């Protein structure tokens, strides 16, 4: 029965949060993520964090989010992605319609 519920949720939009570490600031990473997210049809945001990581919040179908994760692991030319940490995120209506670059917290 649980397997059926998982299949029903498979195409529904989900919210995920990613923390990308490595050489990811000062190399155009946020612009790269914004472009990738828009190409994939995702909503959400990307921002630099004070500790040198980049945070990405994305809303979309599981296959769109998986494609974004692959792009985050690659990064733009000049970036050196060391790690991408991913976890489920709470739905944030303010970021559910479009993708944007936002200021650091």
C-alpha positions as a Markdown table, in Angstrom:
| # | Residue | x | y | z |
|---|---|---|---|---|
| 1 | Unk | 0.0 | 0.0 | 0.0 |
| 2 | Unk | 2.8 | 2.4 | 0.8 |
| 3 | Unk | 4.3 | 1.8 | -2.7 |
| 4 | Unk | 1.1 | 3.0 | -4.3 |
| 5 | Unk | 1.2 | 6.2 | -2.3 |
| 6 | Unk | 4.8 | 6.8 | -3.4 |
| 7 | Unk | 3.8 | 6.3 | -7.1 |
| 8 | Unk | 0.9 | 8.8 | -6.7 |
| 9 | Unk | 3.3 | 11.4 | -5.2 |
| 10 | Unk | 6.0 | 10.8 | -7.9 |
| 11 | Unk | 4.9 | 13.5 | -10.2 |
| 12 | Unk | 3.7 | 16.1 | -7.6 |
| 13 | Unk | 5.9 | 19.1 | -7.0 |
| 14 | Unk | 8.3 | 18.8 | -4.1 |
| 15 | Unk | 10.5 | 21.3 | -2.3 |
| 16 | Unk | 14.2 | 20.5 | -1.8 |
| 17 | Unk | 17.1 | 22.4 | -0.3 |
| 18 | Unk | 20.7 | 22.0 | -1.5 |
| 19 | Unk | 23.9 | 23.2 | 0.1 |
| 20 | Unk | 26.8 | 23.4 | -2.3 |
| 21 | Unk | 30.3 | 23.6 | -1.0 |
| 22 | Unk | 33.7 | 24.0 | -2.6 |
| 23 | Unk | 34.9 | 26.9 | -4.7 |
| 24 | Unk | 31.3 | 28.1 | -5.5 |
| 25 | Unk | 31.4 | 31.8 | -4.7 |
| 26 | Unk | 32.9 | 34.4 | -7.1 |
| 27 | Unk | 32.6 | 32.1 | -10.1 |
| 28 | Unk | 29.1 | 32.9 | -11.3 |
| 29 | Unk | 27.5 | 29.9 | -9.5 |
| 30 | Unk | 24.3 | 31.7 | -8.6 |
| 31 | Unk | 23.8 | 32.9 | -12.2 |
| 32 | Unk | 24.5 | 29.3 | -13.4 |
| 33 | Unk | 21.9 | 27.9 | -11.0 |
| 34 | Unk | 19.3 | 30.5 | -11.9 |
| 35 | Unk | 19.7 | 29.7 | -15.6 |
| 36 | Unk | 19.6 | 25.9 | -15.0 |
| 37 | Unk | 16.5 | 26.2 | -12.8 |
| 38 | Unk | 14.7 | 28.3 | -15.4 |
| 39 | Unk | 15.6 | 25.9 | -18.2 |
| 40 | Unk | 14.3 | 23.0 | -16.1 |
| 41 | Unk | 11.1 | 24.9 | -15.2 |
| 42 | Unk | 11.8 | 25.1 | -11.4 |
| 43 | Unk | 10.8 | 27.7 | -8.9 |
| 44 | Unk | 12.8 | 28.7 | -5.9 |
| 45 | Unk | 15.9 | 30.7 | -5.1 |
| 46 | Unk | 19.7 | 30.6 | -4.9 |
| 47 | Unk | 21.9 | 32.6 | -2.5 |
| 48 | Unk | 25.4 | 32.8 | -1.2 |
| 49 | Unk | 26.0 | 32.0 | 2.4 |
| 50 | Unk | 28.4 | 33.7 | 4.7 |
| 51 | Unk | 30.3 | 30.4 | 5.3 |
| 52 | Unk | 31.3 | 30.2 | 1.6 |
| 53 | Unk | 28.6 | 27.7 | 0.5 |
| 54 | Unk | 25.7 | 28.3 | -1.8 |
| 55 | Unk | 22.1 | 27.5 | -0.8 |
| 56 | Unk | 19.5 | 26.4 | -3.4 |
| 57 | Unk | 15.8 | 26.1 | -2.6 |
| 58 | Unk | 13.9 | 24.5 | -5.5 |
| 59 | Unk | 10.3 | 23.5 | -6.2 |
| 60 | Unk | 9.4 | 21.1 | -9.0 |
| 61 | Unk | 8.8 | 17.5 | -10.0 |
| 62 | Unk | 11.2 | 14.8 | -8.8 |
| 63 | Unk | 12.8 | 14.4 | -12.2 |
| 64 | Unk | 13.3 | 18.2 | -12.5 |
| 65 | Unk | 15.0 | 18.2 | -9.1 |
| 66 | Unk | 17.2 | 15.3 | -10.0 |
| 67 | Unk | 18.3 | 17.1 | -13.1 |
| 68 | Unk | 19.1 | 20.2 | -11.1 |
| 69 | Unk | 21.1 | 18.1 | -8.6 |
| 70 | Unk | 23.3 | 16.8 | -11.5 |
| 71 | Unk | 23.9 | 20.3 | -12.7 |
| 72 | Unk | 24.8 | 21.5 | -9.2 |
| 73 | Unk | 27.4 | 18.7 | -8.9 |
| 74 | Unk | 29.0 | 20.0 | -12.1 |
| 75 | Unk | 28.8 | 23.7 | -11.6 |
| 76 | Unk | 29.9 | 26.4 | -14.1 |
| 77 | Unk | 33.4 | 26.6 | -15.5 |
| 78 | Unk | 35.7 | 27.9 | -12.8 |
| 79 | Unk | 33.8 | 26.3 | -9.9 |
| 80 | Unk | 35.0 | 23.3 | -8.0 |
| 81 | Unk | 32.1 | 21.6 | -6.3 |
| 82 | Unk | 33.2 | 19.5 | -3.4 |
| 83 | Unk | 29.8 | 18.4 | -2.0 |
| 84 | Unk | 26.1 | 18.8 | -2.6 |
| 85 | Unk | 24.0 | 18.1 | 0.5 |
| 86 | Unk | 20.3 | 17.7 | -0.3 |
| 87 | Unk | 17.2 | 17.4 | 1.9 |
| 88 | Unk | 13.5 | 17.8 | 1.8 |
| 89 | Unk | 12.3 | 21.3 | 2.4 |
| 90 | Unk | 9.0 | 22.9 | 3.5 |
| 91 | Unk | 6.8 | 24.5 | 0.9 |
| 92 | Unk | 7.4 | 28.3 | 0.8 |
| 93 | Unk | 4.7 | 30.0 | -1.2 |
| 94 | Unk | 6.8 | 33.1 | -1.8 |
| 95 | Unk | 9.2 | 31.0 | -3.9 |
| 96 | Unk | 6.8 | 28.7 | -5.6 |
| 97 | Unk | 6.2 | 30.6 | -8.9 |
| 98 | Unk | 9.6 | 31.7 | -10.2 |
| 99 | Unk | 13.3 | 31.3 | -9.6 |
| 100 | Unk | 15.4 | 34.2 | -8.3 |
| 101 | Unk | 18.8 | 35.1 | -6.9 |
| 102 | Unk | 18.3 | 36.5 | -3.4 |
| 103 | Unk | 20.6 | 38.2 | -0.9 |
| 104 | Unk | 22.5 | 36.2 | 1.7 |
| 105 | Unk | 20.8 | 35.8 | 5.0 |
